[in-house]
Amino acid sequence: MEEKRYGYDPSEEEDELDYYDEPQPQQNSAIRGYRIVIALLSVILVAISLLYFSIHREQMRDNQLLAADRDSIQHDLTELIVEYDDLKYQNDSIAANLERANELVEQLKRERRWNYNKLKQYEKELGTLRTVMMGYIRQIDSLNTLNKKLITENVSYRKEISSANLRADMAEERTAELENKVKVGAVIRARDIHMVALNARSKEVSRIKNAERLRVDFVLSANELATPGNKAVYARITAPDGYVLTTEAMPTFESEGERLSYSAMREVDYQNQDLSVGIFFNSTGFVGGTYQIELYMEGRMIGSTEVAMR
């Protein structure tokens, strides 16, 4: 009753509030539009962020790969330089390749901007240098193999030469031995040596003190190996007192590099058959005792004996 008096109706106020609180169709459509736009922008932002981080990670990975490739190329070039230097050959081509490898290392150190094209270029030059170096190594290995073969052949040849020289030395020694045997075998020997005392009429006397000459008789033995022809035979007669009987002229002959005095000498014609020879020594004053007789021919002693004279 009192509310009507003042003209206030609560139901009317509630109806008015309900009218303002209830969303209108146009407002709801605009809100949904904003929400869709915000959602799309959020999705796009997330996608862009993901794409950015993906690109960033890819770029970092590429940079790491480029750096790794660069380090690998630099390492390979350094090893290549060492290998070139180890070749130790005075060769203009090797020196030029070594200089080029050093230049590439310096370029790698100075390089600041990297890409795959540059890496490919460095890898190509590295491959070329490596191929050239492998060619040198193959040549050196081939030369070393050939050198080892030559050394082996040289050792074999040396052994063969040494063996041949040994055989030659043995053959030479054998030849010398045979020649010596031939020489020894060719020596004409004197046998049946004896001495007689003679008087002035060349008659034998029983006492040597009565002799005026001595005759040394002997036989030159037959020897088919000896060279025939005229031969000089020397007789050395040593008296009991140890002195060689000789003439006032004291003649000498050579025997095995030594000069010897002799008592008498005679030339004979030897024809490889037994030859009886007598050599005379004229003198006086002989005494009884043992006489030493030595016969020489062609520089060798061909016989000797001792004779007791009364």
C-alpha positions, 0 to 999 in steps of 0.5 A: 500500500505504501509502495504504491503511494510513492509510485514504486513497483519492484517488479518493474525494476527487475524487468528493467535489469533483466533487459540490460543483462541479457546479451544482445545478438550483435554483441555476441557475434562481435565477441565470437569474431574477436575470439576467433581472431585472437585464437588465429593470431595465437596459432599464427604466433605459435607457428611463427615462433616454432618456425623461427626456433626451428629455422634458428636451430637449423641454422645453428646446426648448419653453422656447426656442420660448416664449422666441423667441415671447415675444421675437418678440411683444415685438419686434412690439409695440415696432414696433407702438408705433413705428408708432402713434407715427409716425401723429402724430394727435391721436386718442383711439382711437389714443392708447388703442391706443398705451397698451394696446400699452405695457401689453402690453410691460410685461406681457411684461417682467414675465412669469415663467411662460410657456405657450402659452395666454399666448402665444396671448393676447398674439398675439391682442391683438397681432393686434387692435392690428395690425388696428386700426393697419392700418385707421388706415394705410389711412384715412391712405393714403386721405386722402393719396390724396384730398389728392393728388387735391385738390391736383392738382385745385386746381393744375388749377383754379388753372391754369384760373383763371389762364388764365381771369383771363389771358383776362379781363385780355386781354379787359378790355385789348381792351375798354379798347383798343376803348373807347379807340378808340371814344372816339378815334373819337368825337372830333369833329375840327375842320378847315379852321381859319383866322383873319381880322382884323375891324374894328369893323363886322366887316369884314375888314381886311388889316392885323391892327394895324387889327383890333378883333376876330379870328374863328376859322373852322373846320368840325366834321367829321361823326362818327356815333360822336360823341354829338350835342347841345350842345357847348362849343368853346374857342379858344386864340389864342397871339400871336407873343410866346408869350402866350395872348390872353385877357380880363381875367377870364382864364377857364379850362377843364379838358383832360385833368386840366389847367386851361388859359386860353382866348381865346373860347368858343362853344356849338354844336348838333352833330348828327353832321354837318359844322358850320361855326363861327366864334368871335370874340375882341374886343380891340385892339393886335394885331401882325403875326406868326404866331399859334397857334390851338388848338381844344378840345371835351369836354376834348380838342384837336380841331384846331390850326393856325398862321396868319401875320397881316400 
